[in-house]
Amino acid sequence: MINLIPLPVMLALFGAAITLIIPRRPIAQRVISIGSLSGIVILAAFFMWATDTHGTMALWLGAWPVPLGIGLVMDRLSALMLFVAGVVALCVLIFSTGQDKGEVRRETPVSIFHPTFLLLMGGIANAFLAGDLFNLFVGFEIFLFASYVLLTLGGTKERIRAGTTYVIVSLLSSSLFLISIASIYAATGTVNMAHIAVRVAELSEPVQLLLQMMLLVTFAIKAAIFPLSSWLPDSYPTAPAPVTAVFAGLLTKVGIYAIIRTQTLLFPDSPLSNMLLVAALLTMVIGILGALAQVEIKRMLSFTLVSHLGYMVLGIALASESGFAATIYYTAHHITIQAALFLVAGLIERRGGTSSLDGLGGLLKVSPLLALLFFVPAMNLGGIPPMSGFLGKVGLLHAGAEYGGWLVWVVMFGGILTSLLTLMAMAKVWNRAFWGTVPDNVVRIEDNYDGDAGDDDVRFMPPLMVGATSALIAFSLALTVFAGPLYSYAERAAESIQSENYIQAVLPEEVR
């Protein structure tokens, strides 16, 4: 069972290699890509069961003595993140196969898109499984390299400009990450996270604080936490819809995952809780105020993405098992919802001819199905009960109430305000895009179509695109239907990631 741990990474990377050497066989590329991601989802589901039944599993590669080798660790948290990431990536990939030939050539050239997409997933899987900081760095670099290509597909002026900003910010954060790893190795003599957790307690408090700050700043850039988030709304909206969806759903959450892992394992008694609480409050409030000011749907969703990262930072700042459990559940929810909304935004752009609210209207009448696809995840993002967004926020508020303190209560009030303003932002899209009169551009498209009027949605919303989006929305609703078992799983995951439990599962007794 333990020897299966590298398989998710291997499936993605081997799939990327095979699709790269058959660029002239698009159907075979699609089959291999979908097959690889389906295998990852199945493996992740198996690992969720295995880690919940048998506990954390560690595999040491390279035949080096522990802890010198490359350690891969599968616990409840990494298995859950891998499963949700696999489901989202699979739905996004199926969505992309619904594009017509002209759109594929313009937006997601198959010969480039599929191997790069699988490489992205391989890096994400490696980051979730990494047991040492350098392997975590390698995982980040793999998916960042792939993201540079995906972000600039089509080579338009806007995408190159956005890609340039994204590359500069990513290189800066990667350089800081590498400096952080070197500093930690110099201070502790190891890069294995479980081994660092044993040795970091021997360091003086100022050194511990410096190392913690370096890692937090690195991951805050990658996770787009305020005030290090301004790059995201300028980078994501210009990319093709499938790319934007997978970026919004997954990339920032890998940064959140890294913060959870390092905070619980390396710095469990963090003196920076108040700083994280302030960062959570500012991320939530400033992010959602930015969203309300937008008229372009994808840019608005990018700001809501930043805003709702603040909820996860709140749970991390509380540094309690209940706080981490709520954060884990909310992260799984937000990965799914944010990706689904960006896929819907792609459908809105196809159906209405634009994603700007100034050029949209009457979509409820033109396409009731599209209205339903937007309404469900929009209400979930806003936290309407009894959906998963509401349950995750209630869990975070409950953990905050247990923690207490005036600053926590201020942040909790900010979280409630952010939820209300999120509903206002979603209502703005609903009122302007789905109600009102149908703009001339939509009417003109219909008038110039020679087929049956009933075929309109099939032209603008191919069945594969609608099916993939619907499947992802259905998965998000499953997080509500099975909220009880899933939240219990998140609570057990929060317990297993605690420093003492993780160290006992990963390191032999003679090394601790």
C-alpha positions as CSV (number, residue, x, y, z in Angstrom):
1,M,0.0,0.0,0.0
2,I,2.8,2.4,0.9
3,N,4.5,1.8,-2.4
4,L,1.4,3.3,-4.2
5,I,2.1,6.8,-2.7
6,P,4.1,8.1,-5.7
7,L,1.6,6.9,-8.3
8,P,-0.5,10.1,-8.5
9,V,2.6,12.1,-9.4
10,M,3.8,9.4,-11.8
11,L,0.5,9.1,-13.5
12,A,0.4,12.8,-14.2
13,L,4.0,13.1,-15.4
14,F,3.9,9.9,-17.5
15,G,0.7,11.1,-19.0
16,A,2.3,14.5,-19.8
17,A,5.3,12.7,-21.5
18,I,3.1,10.5,-23.6
19,T,0.8,13.3,-24.8
20,L,3.9,15.4,-25.6
21,I,5.2,12.8,-28.0
22,I,1.9,12.4,-29.9
23,P,1.1,16.0,-30.8
24,R,-0.8,15.1,-34.0
25,R,-3.2,12.8,-32.3
26,P,-5.6,15.0,-30.4
27,I,-8.1,12.3,-29.6
28,A,-5.4,10.1,-28.1
29,Q,-4.2,13.0,-26.1
30,R,-7.6,13.6,-24.7
31,V,-8.1,10.0,-23.8
32,I,-4.7,9.8,-22.1
33,S,-5.2,13.0,-20.2
34,I,-8.7,12.0,-19.0
35,G,-7.5,8.5,-18.1
36,S,-4.5,9.9,-16.1
37,L,-6.7,12.3,-14.1
38,S,-9.3,9.6,-13.5
39,G,-6.6,7.4,-12.1
40,I,-5.5,10.1,-9.8
41,V,-9.0,10.6,-8.5
42,I,-9.5,6.9,-7.9
43,L,-6.1,6.6,-6.1
44,A,-6.9,9.7,-4.0
45,A,-10.2,8.2,-2.9
46,F,-8.4,5.0,-2.0
47,F,-5.8,6.9,0.1
48,M,-8.6,8.8,1.9
49,W,-9.9,5.5,3.0
50,A,-6.5,4.0,3.8
51,T,-5.2,7.0,5.8
52,D,-8.5,7.2,7.7
53,T,-8.3,3.5,8.5
54,H,-4.5,2.9,9.0
55,G,-3.2,6.4,9.7
56,T,-0.4,8.4,8.1
57,M,1.8,6.6,5.7
58,A,5.4,7.6,4.7
59,L,7.6,6.3,1.9
60,W,11.3,7.0,1.8
61,L,12.9,7.0,-1.7
62,G,16.4,6.6,-2.9
63,A,17.6,3.9,-0.4
64,W,19.1,6.6,1.8
65,P,19.0,6.3,5.6
66,V,16.1,8.0,7.3
67,P,15.7,11.1,7.2
68,L,18.3,11.8,4.4
69,G,16.1,10.3,1.6
70,I,13.2,11.9,-0.2
71,G,10.2,11.4,2.0
72,L,6.6,11.2,0.6
73,V,3.9,11.5,3.2
74,M,0.3,10.6,2.7
75,D,-2.0,11.6,5.6
76,R,-5.7,12.5,5.7
77,L,-5.1,16.2,4.7
78,S,-2.9,15.4,1.7
79,A,-5.3,12.6,0.5
80,L,-8.3,14.9,0.7
81,M,-6.6,17.8,-1.1
82,L,-5.4,15.4,-3.8
83,F,-8.9,14.0,-4.2
84,V,-10.6,17.4,-4.5
85,A,-7.8,18.7,-6.8
86,G,-8.2,15.6,-9.0
87,V,-12.0,16.0,-9.3
88,V,-11.6,19.7,-10.2
89,A,-8.8,19.1,-12.7
90,L,-10.8,16.3,-14.4
91,C,-14.0,18.4,-14.8
92,V,-12.0,21.3,-16.2
93,L,-10.2,19.0,-18.7
94,I,-13.5,17.6,-19.8
95,F,-14.9,21.1,-20.1
96,S,-12.0,22.0,-22.4
97,T,-12.7,19.1,-24.7
98,G,-16.1,20.7,-25.5
99,Q,-14.5,23.6,-27.4
100,D,-14.8,23.7,-31.2
101,K,-11.8,23.4,-33.4
102,G,-11.3,27.1,-33.9
103,E,-11.5,27.8,-30.2
104,V,-9.1,25.0,-29.4
105,R,-6.5,26.5,-31.8
106,R,-7.0,29.9,-30.3
107,E,-7.5,29.2,-26.6
108,T,-6.1,25.7,-25.7
109,P,-3.9,24.2,-28.5
110,V,-4.2,20.5,-27.8
111,S,-0.5,19.6,-28.6
112,I,0.5,22.1,-25.9
113,F,-2.4,22.2,-23.5
114,H,-2.7,18.6,-22.5
115,P,0.9,17.8,-21.6
116,T,1.2,21.1,-19.8
117,F,-2.1,20.6,-17.9
118,L,-0.9,17.2,-16.7
119,L,2.5,18.6,-15.7
120,L,0.6,21.2,-13.7
121,M,-1.3,18.4,-11.9
122,G,1.9,16.5,-11.3
123,G,3.4,19.4,-9.6
124,I,0.4,20.0,-7.4
125,A,0.3,16.3,-6.4
126,N,4.0,16.3,-5.6
127,A,3.5,19.4,-3.4
128,F,0.7,17.7,-1.5
129,L,2.8,14.6,-0.9
130,A,6.1,16.3,-0.1
131,G,7.6,15.4,3.2
132,D,10.5,17.8,3.0
133,L,10.8,21.4,2.1
134,F,13.0,21.0,-0.9
135,N,10.6,18.5,-2.5
136,L,7.8,21.0,-1.7
137,F,9.9,23.6,-3.6
138,V,10.2,21.2,-6.5
139,G,6.5,20.6,-6.6
140,F,5.9,24.4,-6.6
141,E,8.4,24.9,-9.4
142,I,6.8,22.1,-11.6
143,F,3.3,23.5,-11.5
144,L,4.6,27.1,-11.7
145,F,6.5,26.3,-14.9
146,A,3.4,24.7,-16.4
147,S,1.3,27.6,-15.3
148,Y,3.5,30.1,-17.2
149,V,2.7,28.2,-20.4
150,L,-1.0,27.9,-19.7
151,L,-1.4,31.5,-18.7
152,T,0.0,32.8,-22.0
153,L,-1.7,30.3,-24.4
154,G,-2.8,32.1,-27.6
155,G,0.0,34.8,-27.2
156,T,-2.4,37.8,-27.0
157,K,-1.1,41.1,-25.7
158,E,-3.2,40.9,-22.6
159,R,-2.1,37.4,-21.8
160,I,1.6,38.1,-22.3
161,R,1.3,41.2,-20.1
162,A,-0.5,39.2,-17.4
163,G,1.9,36.4,-17.7
164,T,4.9,38.7,-17.3
165,T,3.5,40.0,-14.0
166,Y,2.7,36.4,-12.9
167,V,6.2,35.2,-13.8
168,I,8.0,38.0,-11.9
169,V,5.9,37.5,-8.8
170,S,6.4,33.8,-8.9
171,L,10.2,34.0,-9.4
172,L,10.4,36.4,-6.5
173,S,8.4,34.1,-4.2
174,S,10.4,31.0,-5.4
175,S,13.7,32.8,-4.7
176,L,12.5,33.7,-1.2
177,F,11.4,30.1,-0.7
178,L,14.9,28.8,-1.7
179,I,16.6,31.3,0.7
180,S,14.2,30.1,3.4
181,I,15.1,26.5,2.8
182,A,18.8,27.3,2.9
183,S,18.4,29.3,6.1
184,I,16.4,26.4,7.8
185,Y,19.1,23.9,6.7
186,A,21.8,26.1,8.0
187,A,20.0,26.3,11.4
188,T,18.8,22.7,11.7
189,G,20.9,20.6,9.4
190,T,17.9,19.1,7.7
191,V,15.1,19.9,5.2
192,N,12.8,17.0,6.2
193,M,9.8,18.7,7.8
194,A,9.3,16.1,10.5
195,H,13.0,16.2,11.4
196,I,12.9,20.1,11.3
197,A,10.0,19.9,13.8
198,V,12.2,18.0,16.2
199,R,15.2,20.3,15.9
200,V,13.6,23.7,15.5
201,A,12.6,23.7,19.2
202,E,16.3,23.8,20.0
203,L,16.7,27.2,18.3
204,S,16.4,30.5,20.0
205,E,13.1,32.3,19.7
206,P,14.4,35.1,17.4
207,V,15.8,32.6,15.0
208,Q,12.5,30.6,15.0
209,L,10.6,33.8,14.4
210,L,12.8,34.8,11.5
211,L,12.4,31.4,9.8
212,Q,8.7,31.4,10.4
213,M,8.3,34.9,8.9
214,M,10.3,33.9,5.8
215,L,8.1,30.9,5.1
216,L,4.9,32.8,5.8
217,V,5.8,35.6,3.4
218,T,6.8,33.0,0.7
219,F,3.5,31.1,1.0
220,A,1.4,34.3,1.5
221,I,2.6,35.4,-2.0
222,K,1.8,32.1,-3.5
223,A,-1.6,32.0,-1.8
224,A,-2.4,35.7,-2.6
225,I,-3.0,36.9,0.9
226,F,-3.3,40.6,1.5
227,P,-1.1,42.7,1.1
228,L,0.7,40.3,-1.2
229,S,-2.4,39.6,-3.4
230,S,-2.5,42.4,-5.9
231,W,-0.9,40.3,-8.7
232,L,-3.8,37.8,-8.8
233,P,-6.7,39.9,-10.2
234,D,-4.4,41.2,-13.0
235,S,-3.2,37.7,-14.0
236,Y,-6.0,35.2,-13.9
237,P,-8.9,36.8,-15.8
238,T,-7.0,37.0,-19.1
239,A,-6.4,33.3,-19.4
240,P,-8.7,30.8,-21.3
241,A,-11.7,29.7,-19.2
242,P,-10.4,26.2,-18.4
243,V,-7.0,27.6,-17.3
244,T,-8.6,30.3,-15.2
245,A,-10.8,27.7,-13.5
246,V,-8.0,25.4,-12.5
247,F,-5.8,28.2,-11.4
248,A,-8.5,29.8,-9.3
249,G,-9.5,26.4,-7.8
250,L,-6.0,25.0,-7.1
251,L,-2.9,27.2,-7.2
252,T,-3.7,29.5,-4.3
253,K,-4.8,26.5,-2.2
254,V,-1.4,24.9,-2.6
255,G,-0.1,27.9,-0.8
256,I,-2.8,27.6,1.9
257,Y,-1.9,23.9,2.2
258,A,1.8,24.8,2.7
259,I,0.9,27.3,5.4
260,I,-1.2,24.8,7.2
261,R,1.5,22.1,7.0
262,T,4.4,24.4,8.2
263,Q,2.4,26.2,10.9
264,T,1.1,23.0,12.5
265,L,4.3,21.0,12.2
266,L,7.2,23.5,12.5
267,F,5.7,26.3,14.5
268,P,2.8,24.9,16.5
269,D,3.2,27.6,19.2
270,S,3.2,30.5,16.8
271,P,3.7,34.0,18.2
272,L,2.3,35.4,15.0
273,S,-1.4,34.6,15.6
274,N,-2.4,38.3,15.9
275,M,-0.6,39.2,12.7
276,L,-2.4,36.3,10.9
277,L,-5.7,37.5,12.2
278,V,-5.1,41.0,10.9
279,A,-4.1,39.6,7.6
280,A,-7.3,37.5,7.5
281,L,-9.5,40.5,8.2
282,L,-7.8,42.7,5.6
283,T,-7.8,39.9,3.0
284,M,-11.5,39.3,3.4
285,V,-12.7,42.9,3.5
286,I,-10.4,44.6,1.0
287,G,-10.8,41.6,-1.4
288,I,-14.6,41.8,-1.4
289,L,-14.7,45.6,-1.7
290,G,-12.5,45.1,-4.8
291,A,-15.0,42.6,-6.2
292,L,-17.9,45.0,-5.7
293,A,-16.1,47.6,-7.8
294,Q,-15.8,45.4,-10.8
295,V,-18.0,45.1,-13.9
296,E,-16.0,42.2,-15.6
297,I,-17.2,38.9,-14.2
298,K,-13.9,37.0,-14.2
299,R,-12.1,39.9,-12.6
300,M,-14.9,40.1,-9.9
301,L,-14.5,36.4,-9.2
302,S,-10.7,36.9,-8.9
303,F,-11.3,39.4,-6.1
304,T,-13.8,37.1,-4.4
305,L,-11.1,34.4,-4.6
306,V,-8.7,36.6,-2.8
307,S,-11.4,37.6,-0.3
308,H,-12.4,34.1,0.7
309,L,-8.8,33.1,1.3
310,G,-9.1,35.2,4.4
311,Y,-11.5,32.7,6.0
312,M,-8.8,30.0,5.7
313,V,-6.2,32.3,7.2
314,L,-8.6,32.9,10.1
315,G,-8.8,29.2,10.9
316,I,-5.0,28.9,10.6
317,A,-4.5,31.9,12.9
318,L,-6.6,30.2,15.6
319,A,-4.1,27.3,15.7
320,S,-6.7,25.0,17.3
321,E,-7.9,21.6,16.1
322,S,-11.4,23.0,15.6
323,G,-9.9,25.9,13.6
324,F,-7.9,23.7,11.4
325,A,-10.8,21.3,10.8
326,A,-13.0,24.1,9.7
327,T,-10.2,25.4,7.4
328,I,-9.7,22.0,5.8
329,Y,-13.4,21.7,5.1
330,Y,-13.7,25.2,3.8
331,T,-10.6,24.8,1.6
332,A,-12.2,21.7,0.0
333,H,-15.4,23.7,-0.5
334,H,-13.7,26.7,-2.0
335,I,-11.5,24.8,-4.4
336,T,-14.7,23.3,-5.9
337,I,-16.9,26.4,-5.9
338,Q,-14.4,28.9,-7.2
339,A,-13.5,26.6,-10.1
340,A,-17.2,26.0,-10.9
341,L,-17.9,29.7,-11.0
342,F,-15.0,30.4,-13.4
343,L,-16.3,27.6,-15.7
344,V,-19.8,29.2,-15.6
345,A,-18.1,32.6,-16.4
346,G,-16.7,30.9,-19.5
347,L,-20.1,29.8,-20.5
348,I,-21.6,33.3,-19.9
349,E,-18.9,34.7,-22.1
350,R,-19.7,32.2,-24.9
351,R,-23.5,32.7,-24.6
352,G,-23.5,36.4,-24.1
353,G,-20.5,37.4,-26.3
354,T,-18.8,39.1,-23.4
355,S,-18.0,38.7,-19.7
356,S,-18.5,42.4,-18.9
357,L,-21.8,43.2,-17.1
358,D,-22.1,46.3,-19.3
359,G,-22.7,44.1,-22.3
360,L,-24.9,41.5,-20.7
361,G,-28.6,41.1,-19.9
362,G,-31.6,38.9,-20.2
363,L,-29.6,35.6,-20.0
364,L,-32.3,34.1,-17.7
365,K,-34.7,34.3,-20.7
366,V,-32.2,33.3,-23.3
367,S,-30.7,30.4,-21.3
368,P,-32.5,29.3,-18.1
369,L,-30.0,26.4,-17.8
370,L,-27.1,28.9,-17.6
371,A,-28.9,30.9,-15.0
372,L,-29.3,27.8,-12.8
373,L,-25.6,26.9,-13.3
374,F,-24.6,30.3,-12.0
375,F,-27.2,30.6,-9.2
376,V,-26.3,27.4,-7.3
377,P,-22.5,28.0,-6.8
378,A,-23.1,31.8,-6.4
379,M,-25.4,31.2,-3.4
380,N,-23.0,28.6,-2.1
381,L,-20.1,31.1,-2.3
382,G,-22.2,33.6,-0.4
383,G,-22.9,31.2,2.4
384,I,-26.6,30.6,2.0
385,P,-27.7,27.8,4.4
386,P,-27.6,24.8,4.3
387,M,-24.8,24.8,1.6
388,S,-21.2,23.9,2.3
389,G,-20.1,27.5,2.2
390,F,-22.4,28.2,5.1
391,L,-21.3,25.1,7.0
392,G,-17.6,26.0,6.6
393,K,-18.1,29.5,7.8
394,V,-20.2,28.4,10.8
395,G,-17.3,26.0,11.7
396,L,-14.8,28.8,11.5
397,L,-17.0,31.2,13.6
398,H,-17.5,28.4,16.2
399,A,-13.8,27.9,16.4
400,G,-13.3,31.6,16.7
401,A,-15.8,31.9,19.5
402,E,-14.0,29.1,21.4
403,Y,-10.7,31.0,21.0
404,G,-12.1,34.3,22.2
405,G,-10.4,37.7,22.4
406,W,-11.5,41.1,21.0
407,L,-9.4,40.8,17.8
408,V,-10.9,37.4,17.0
409,W,-14.4,38.8,17.4
410,V,-13.5,41.7,15.1
411,V,-12.3,39.3,12.4
412,M,-15.5,37.2,12.9
413,F,-17.6,40.3,12.3
414,G,-15.5,41.0,9.2
415,G,-16.2,37.4,8.0
416,I,-19.9,37.9,8.4
417,L,-19.7,41.3,6.6
418,T,-17.7,39.7,3.8
419,S,-20.3,37.0,3.4
420,L,-23.0,39.6,3.0
421,L,-21.0,41.6,0.6
422,T,-20.3,38.4,-1.4
423,L,-24.0,38.0,-1.8
424,M,-24.3,41.6,-2.9
425,A,-21.6,41.0,-5.6
426,M,-23.3,37.8,-6.8
427,A,-26.7,39.7,-6.8
428,K,-25.0,42.4,-9.0
429,V,-24.1,39.8,-11.6
430,W,-27.5,38.2,-11.4
431,N,-29.4,41.5,-11.8
432,R,-27.3,42.8,-14.7
433,A,-26.4,39.6,-16.6
434,F,-29.6,37.5,-16.1
435,W,-32.4,40.0,-15.7
436,G,-33.2,43.0,-17.8
437,T,-33.4,43.2,-21.6
438,V,-31.3,41.1,-24.0
439,P,-28.5,43.3,-25.5
440,D,-28.2,43.8,-29.2
441,N,-25.1,41.5,-29.5
442,V,-27.0,38.5,-28.2
443,V,-30.1,39.1,-30.3
444,R,-28.0,39.7,-33.4
445,I,-26.2,36.4,-32.9
446,E,-29.6,34.6,-32.7
447,D,-31.0,36.5,-35.7
448,N,-28.1,35.5,-37.9
449,Y,-28.4,31.8,-37.0
450,D,-30.0,29.6,-39.7
451,G,-30.7,26.6,-37.5
452,D,-33.5,25.9,-35.1
453,A,-34.0,28.3,-32.3
454,G,-33.9,25.3,-29.9
455,D,-30.3,24.7,-30.9
456,D,-29.1,28.0,-29.5
457,D,-27.7,26.6,-26.2
458,V,-26.1,23.7,-28.0
459,R,-24.1,26.1,-30.2
460,F,-23.0,28.3,-27.4
461,M,-22.9,25.8,-24.6
462,P,-21.8,22.4,-25.9
463,P,-23.0,19.4,-23.9
464,L,-19.5,18.5,-22.7
465,M,-19.0,21.9,-21.3
466,V,-22.4,22.0,-19.6
467,G,-21.9,18.4,-18.4
468,A,-18.5,19.1,-16.8
469,T,-19.7,22.3,-15.1
470,S,-22.8,20.5,-13.9
471,A,-20.7,17.7,-12.5
472,L,-18.5,20.1,-10.6
473,I,-21.5,21.9,-9.2
474,A,-23.0,18.5,-8.2
475,F,-19.8,17.6,-6.5
476,S,-20.0,20.9,-4.5
477,L,-23.5,20.0,-3.5
478,A,-22.2,16.6,-2.3
479,L,-20.0,18.5,0.1
480,T,-23.3,19.7,1.7
481,V,-25.1,16.4,1.5
482,F,-22.2,14.5,3.0
483,A,-21.1,17.4,5.3
484,G,-21.4,15.3,8.4
485,P,-18.9,12.5,7.4
486,L,-16.7,15.0,5.6
487,Y,-16.5,17.4,8.5
488,S,-15.7,14.5,10.8
489,Y,-12.9,13.5,8.4
490,A,-11.6,17.0,8.5
491,E,-11.5,16.9,12.3
492,R,-9.5,13.7,12.2
493,A,-7.2,15.3,9.6
494,A,-6.7,18.3,11.9
495,E,-5.7,15.9,14.6
496,S,-3.3,13.9,12.5
497,I,-1.4,17.0,11.2
498,Q,-0.5,18.1,14.7
499,S,3.3,18.1,15.2
500,E,3.6,15.2,17.7
501,N,1.3,12.9,15.7
502,Y,3.0,13.7,12.4
503,I,6.5,13.1,13.8
504,Q,5.5,9.8,15.3
505,A,4.0,8.6,12.0
506,V,7.0,9.7,9.8
507,L,10.2,9.3,11.8
508,P,11.5,6.1,13.4
509,E,11.9,6.4,17.2
510,E,15.7,6.4,17.0
511,V,15.7,9.5,14.8
512,R,13.2,11.6,16.9
